Amino acid sequence: MTQIPADHPGAISANPHANAFSRTDRSRMGVWWWTTDHWLLGGLVVLIGLGVMLSFAASPAAAARLGLSNPFHFAIRQLVFACMGGGLLMAVSMLSPRGIRRTAFFVYITAIVIMATLPFIGHEAKGATRWLHLGGFTLQPSEFMKPALIVLVSWMFAEGQKGEGVPGVSIAFVLYIAAVALLLAEPDVGQTVLITIAFGAAFWMAGVPMTWVIGLAVTAAGLLMSTYFFFDHVHARVDKFLSPGEADTHQITRASEAIAAGGLIGRGPGEGVMKRHVPDMNTDFIYSVAAEEYGLILSLILIGLFAVVVVRGIHKSMKLHDPFEQVAAASLFVLFGQQALINIAVNLNMIPTKGMTLPFISYGGSSMLAMSLTMGMALAMIRKRPGAYGEVDGPAKAGMFGL
């Protein structure tokens, strides 16, 4: 057989870097590239890019309000957060399902411990103690707790369904109740609602009896309604939403005006005026900034991107053969989509106001890094690998519960 010289254009080099991202590249990066869903990865990269772009639009007004000398202070920080988030997303998406379980376990324990100490060492803002100051960075541990909790309860539901004596459902509820108790102590009703929806999705997809699912739904609805009577800020926001003429609705009114002023194509980049009058336009109301400056077209593109990521992610998740991977991946996409839905619904004045960020779009380091962790975990679950979609049996699990 005639040998092809090493310097021939058609030869495959022994150096793995010479054929980077080719299908013959068996390096860690090459395998990751060819086993990751490119449509989902591309959608997430576009969302991160749009978030940085919109941060440059909203940063000058936010910086001027705080008297900062650099008008792009928040935009530059968001760019740094985006680079860090992109690296975290890629690194986490390279993990195996076992690696995701281990990561979720340590993230959950760490977040729960920090949340338990927040009443003593946390930073209070707007009547809630949800943040921890670390130098020039403000950490919100509950943001990282959410994806970790969803992975762990999905794991426990899957273990419980095996019928091997593992009290998976009981352990899952203990993990969930611990998280809810600490969230309500901050208080943070919005995040409680968010993880309850994702927990319920995992509970339902795990194949538990429908009567249990209905019982959980009824209990959750009752507890949600009770927050109206136990938390003053919930009471005030619901009353403001139901009777806007009798309360101060400055934020949501300005956000609605910004969306209306944008029209079809918007006022133009940087030409929005409402961001100068609302303190949270670069965080909770960034969607309104996008609508005012870029119009209905970008607004629909944003909604479409979120929809594509969630629908495709759940579709890919449902094709997985391992119960844990299937439930965990789908529930993470539900968590991601539900947070986007709540933020956009608040901006459109469809539900009472809630301080919840728009994933990858709103300014904030905790939000960016936590959402990168969430989507990194989801991408890792649906990656193509032996056994994932039933081609070949996967490797045997080891350790307690397969940890």
N, C-alpha and C positions, 0 to 999 in steps of 0.2 A: 504493500500500500504506500502510495506516495505521501510523504509527510509535507505538511504546509509549513513553510518557514515561520519562525516566531514573529518576524517583522512584516509578514504578509497582511494586507488589509483585512482579510477574512478570518484571520486566526483569532482565537479566544485567548487572551493573555492570562498567564498564571497570576498576575497581579489583580486582586479583586477590585482595586480602585480604577483599573483601566476600562472596566465594563460596568461602571456604576449605573444602577437603575436599569440594566438590561435584565432580561428574564434569566440569564445564566448567573447573575450576581447572587451569591449565597451569603453575602455579608449580612450582618444584623439589620443594617439600614436597607439593603436591597430586598431582603425578605419582608421587612415591614412595608415597604412601598408596594410590593406586588400582592400583599395580602390584605391591605387596607382598602376600604370602600372609597374610591376617588371622588365620587359625587358628594358623599357626606363630608369628606375632608375639604373639598373645594368650597362647599357651602359654608362651612365653619370659618375657613380662611377669609372668605368674602365678608362675613359678618364682623370678624375682628377688624378687617380693614375699614369697613364702614364706621365702626365704632371710633377708630382713631380719627377718621375724617370728620365726623360729627363733633368730636371732642375739640378739634381745632376751631370749629365754628362756634361752639359754646364757651370755650375757655376764656376769651377776652372779657366777656361780661362778668363771669364768675370771679376772675382775677381782679377786675376793677372794683367789684363789690367788697372784696376783702382788702383792697388797698395794696395789692401785690405789684411790684415793679415790672415783672415779666408778664406780659399779657397772655403768653402761651404756657404759663406755669402748669396748668392742669393738663393741657394737651401733651406736653413733653412727658409728664409723669404717666399719662395714659399710654403713650407710645412705649415707654419702658415696661409698663405692666403687660402690654400686648406681646412684646418680645418674650417676656418671662412666661406668659401664659401659653404662647405658641410652643415654647420649649417643653413646658410641663405637659401639655396635651400630647405632644409627640412621644415623650418619654413614657408616659403612663399607657398610651395606646400600644406600646411595644410589649407590655406585660402579658403573661399568660393569665387565664382565669384564676388559677391558684394565686398568682402574684397580685391580682386585683383583690381577692379576698383578704390576703395579708395586709395589703395597703389600707383597705377599708377598715380592718380591725384596729390598726394602730391610729389611723386618722380619727375614727369614732371615739376611742378611749381618750386621746389627747384633747379633742374638741369638748367632750363631756366634762373632763377635769377643768379645763379653762372656763367653760360656761358656769360650772359650779362655784368658781372663785370670783366671777365677775362682780357680785354684790360687794366684794371687799376691795378689789384692785381694778375694777373696770372703769371705763369713762362714760359718764352720763351725758346724754344729749337728747333733747326733746322729750324728756320724761322717761327715757328708757336707758338701761345700762346693758348695751349689747357689744361694746367695743373694748379692745385692749390696746393701749398705746405701746408700740415697740419702736422707740426712736422716732423717726419721722414717718412711720407707717402705722396705720390704724387697722388692726385685725378684728374681723367679725367671725368668731369661731363657728357660729351656727351655720354660716355659709358652707363651710367644709364638712360639717357634721351631716348635712342633708344627703349628699351622694353616698357617703360611707354608710349611713343608716339604711338606705335603700338596698345597697349591695348585701349588707349583713342580714336584713330581714328576708330578702329573696333567697339567700343561702339557707337560712333556717327553715323557711317554708319548703324548700326543695328537700332538705334532710328529713323533715317531718313527714313528707309524703312517701318516703321510702319504706315506712313501716318497720324500721329497725329499732324502735324504742327511743329514738331521740325526740325529746319534747320541743320540736322546732317551732311550732306555733306559739307555745307559751314563752319561749325565749325571745321570739320576734316581738311579741307584745310587751315584754319587759323592756327591751331596747327602745321601742317606740314610746312607751309611757315615760321612761326616764328622759328622753329627748323633749317630749311635750311639756313635762313638768318644768324643766329648766327654761324652755322658751317662754312659757307663760309667766315665769318668775321675772323675766327681763323688763317688761312684758313684750312679746312679739307674736301677736295673734295671726298676722299675715303668714309668717313662716310656718306657724302651726297648721294653718289651713293647707298650705302647700305640701308639707310632708304627709299630712293626713290623706290628701288626694293620691299622692304617689304610693303611700303605704296601702291604701285601699286597692289601687290598681294591681300592686304586687300580690295582695291577698286574693283578689279575684282570679288573676292569671295563674296562680299556683294551683288552682283546681279544688279549692276548699268548698264544702257544701254551700249552696246558694243562700240557705237560711242564715249562715254565719255572715255572709257578705251583706245581706239585707240588715242584719242586726248591727253590724259595724256602721253601715250607712245611717241608720236611724239614730244610733248613739252619737255619731259624729255631728249630725245635724242638730241634735238637741244640745250638745255641748257648745256648738258654734252660736246658737241663739242665746245661750246663757251668758256668753261673753258680753252681750249688750248690757246686761244688768251688773256684771262684776267689774268691768273695765270702763272707766270714765271716757278714755279717748275713743273707744269703740262706740260708746253711746253717742258721743259728740259727732263722730264722722257719719254714722248712720243717719242721725237726725239732720245733719247738714245735707246729706245726699237726698233724703226724702222731702226736706223742706228748704230748698236752696234760697228762697226769698227771705227766710228768717234767720240766716246765719251768714258768717263771713266765708265766702267761697272764692277768695282772691286767687289762689293757686289754680284751681280747676277752671275758673272763668278765663284767666289769662291763657291757659293751655288751650282751651276751646277756641279762643280768639286767634291764637297762633295757627292752629290747624285750619280754621276757616280762611285766614288771610293768605295761606299758602296757595290756595287754588289748585290748578292742575300742574303747573310747573314750578311754583314757588317764587319767592321774592329774589332769590339768587344767593349764592354762597356768601355767608357772613352778613347778609342784609337783614336778618331777622331782628325784630325789635322787642318781642315779648320776653326774650331771655334776660333782658336788662331789668325786668320787674319781678321775676320769680326766682327765689333763692335756689331751688332744686332743679333748674332747667337742664343742668349738665348731668344730673343723676336720674331722679325719678321721672322727669318730664322730657328726657332727651328725644323721645318720639315726636313730641310737639315741635321741637327745634327742627327736626328733619322735615316735618310736614310743612312748616312755615317757609323754610329756606329752599326746599327742593320739591315741594308740592305733593300732590296725590300720587304721582308716578313713583317716587322713591318710597313713599309710605306703603304702597302696594308691593313694591319689590321687597321691602323688609318683611312684610307679612308673608309673602310668598316664600322667601328664603327659610323662615322659621317653619312654615308648613312643610316644605320639601324635606328639611332635615328630620322633622318629627315623623312624618308619614313614611319616608323611606327607611328611617331607623327602626320604627316599629315593624314594618314589613320584613326587613332583614332579620329582626329579632325573632319573629314568629316562625322562621324557617330553621332556627337552631334546634338541635336534637336534645341537648342537655337541658333539663328543666331549670337548673339554677341560672345558666347563661341566658336562657330565653327570658325568664322572668326579670332578672336583673337588668339586662339590656333594655327591654321594653319599658320597664319602670323608670329607668334613667332618662329615656327620651320623653316619657310622660312628664317627669319632673321639669325638664328643660322647657318643654312646650307650654306647660301650665304656668310657669313663671313669666314667660313672654306674654301669654294671654292675659294674665292679671295686670301686668304693667300697661299693655296697650288698652285694655278695657278701662283702666283708671284714666288714662289720657283722653279717651273718648267719652268720659263721664258716663260710663255704663254701669259702674259699680262704685261704692264708696272709696275715697282716696286711701291708698296704702303705700307706704314707703318701700317699694320693691323695685329692684333694678331690672332693666331690660338686658337679658344675657348678651354679653360681649359688646353691647352698644353703650350702656350707661358708664359714666366715669366711676372708677373705684378699683383699687387693687384687690381687695378681698373678693369682690364679685368676679373680676376677670380671672383670678387664679382658681377660685372655686368652680367656676363654670368650665374652665380648662380641665380641671380634675374630673368633673362630671362627664364631659364629652370624651375625655381620654379613656375613662373607664368603659363608656358605652362603645367606642370604636374598638377597644381591645376585645370586648365580648363578641363582636360580630365579624372579627377578622377571619379570613379563610385559613383553616388549619386542619390537620387530620382529625376527623371525628366531629368537627363542629357542625357540619351539615350531613352527617351520616355516611361519609365516604369510607372512613376507616375508624375503627375504635380508637378513642383517645387513650392517653397514658393513664395508668391506675393512679388513684388518689392516695395520698399518704397522710399520716398524722391525724389528730383529732378532727373529726368531721371533714377530713380532706384539706385541712389548713396547711 
